[in-house]
Amino acid sequence: MVVSARQAAYDFRDAVALVTGGASGIGEACVRALAAAHAHVVVGDLTLEAAEQLAGELDGRSGRVVPVQVDVTDQARVEALGAYVQATFGRLDLAVNSAGIGVTNQPVVDHDPEMWRNVLAVNLDGTFLSLRMELDLIRRTAGRGSIVNMASVLAHRGWAGSAAYVASKHAVIGLTRAAALENAEQGVRVNSVSPGFIETPLLVERHDAEARAAMGALHPLQRLGSPDEVAETVLWLLSDSATFVTGADFAVEGGFLSR
Ligand SMILES: NC(=O)c1ccc[n+]([C@@H]2O[C@H](COP(=O)([O-])OP(=O)(O)OC[C@H]3O[C@@H](n4cnc5c(N)ncnc54)[C@H](O)[C@@H]3O)[C@@H](O)[C@H]2O)c1
């Protein structure tokens, strides 16, 4: 008999979670999984319409699910998001930093510096600004909590034509480790997850079916991953099943990094 992992659902009742980049792909899967586990969820995303649509579907089924427009590269907007969470729920317990943008297909020698800065601004500065706000808010309100940053297999390997993305994701691992050390005694755990290639809009919009099949074949499990498979590990890290885990990175990548 195949037992679905979904049968072992977590219970995040009364907890308040923030998911940046929560309106699409991996972030959306985390929002759905957290809502199914009874958490209140704030869907923070640049794309308000998609966040509103998701919240409209999930709000009130168990906990509340509320959309907020945020650009994670904008410190004032990120801080305003924190103030909104505090005013609305009075606390923050959990956070997933999934807002990110993809590969640029530019070799370093020809790389457009503006594009470089844009990728680093979202993937690294955005994670830093979100993390900074979340740590402060969790420490002042819930007192303890758990945060997951979205890294990538490209936080562990090079990839020709994607230096900005590769550099940003390597840096997310370093940021995660430093933040974990600084917040361990306060009871806030900080970890990262490194997905392999996952079938999300970020990937589908840039690659046709043939290219996606070739990307799937890079994984020993011979396929792309699904957003739900990443969310499973994220929820475990957020939960009290992972109370002795901090500063770690978890690969959800069909064996990609074992090659
Ligand atoms: N899809 C993959 O194969 C894959 C693999 C490894 C890591 N990741 C990482 O997972 C995360 C999510 O990727 P995805 O594939 O789900 O992408 P996606 O494009 O489906 O979702 C990303 C979300 O982030 C939002 N976003 C983008 N810039 C933002 C900003 N400045 N402020 C706020 N929100 C912003 C987008 O609107 C979108 O809703 C990213 O950090 C990505 O680097 C993805």
The ligand as an ORCA input file, in Angstrom:
! r2SCAN-3c Opt
* xyz 0 1
  N      11.486     26.405    -10.340
  C      12.684     25.904    -10.131
  O      13.158     25.030    -10.876
  C      13.488     26.350     -8.941
  C      14.619     25.603     -8.600
  C      15.388     25.978     -7.523
  C      15.042     27.103     -6.798
  N      13.949     27.819     -7.138
  C      13.651     29.000     -6.331
  O      12.376     28.871     -5.774
  C      11.801     30.164     -5.585
  C      10.417     30.191     -6.219
  O      10.564     29.937     -7.597
  P       9.351     29.431     -8.498
  O       9.927     28.489     -9.459
  O       8.236     29.030     -7.619
  O       9.040     30.790     -9.286
  P       7.657     31.490     -9.686
  O       8.028     32.486    -10.731
  O       6.609     30.486     -9.985
  O       7.268     32.248     -8.333
  C       8.056     33.303     -7.841
  C       7.134     34.327     -7.207
  O       7.970     35.379     -6.684
  C       7.323     36.608     -6.981
  N       8.322     37.677     -7.025
  C       9.265     37.889     -7.982
  N       9.959     39.004     -7.700
  C       9.425     39.507     -6.547
  C       9.700     40.656     -5.775
  N      10.639     41.542     -6.120
  N       8.971     40.853     -4.641
  C       8.002     39.982     -4.278
  N       7.683     38.886     -4.988
  C       8.393     38.664     -6.113
  C       6.660     36.399     -8.329
  O       5.617     37.339     -8.557
  C       6.155     34.970     -8.205
  O       4.848     34.937     -7.693
  C      12.777     31.162     -6.197
  O      13.580     31.706     -5.171
  C      13.609     30.298     -7.124
  O      14.901     30.826     -7.344
  C      13.158     27.475     -8.202
*
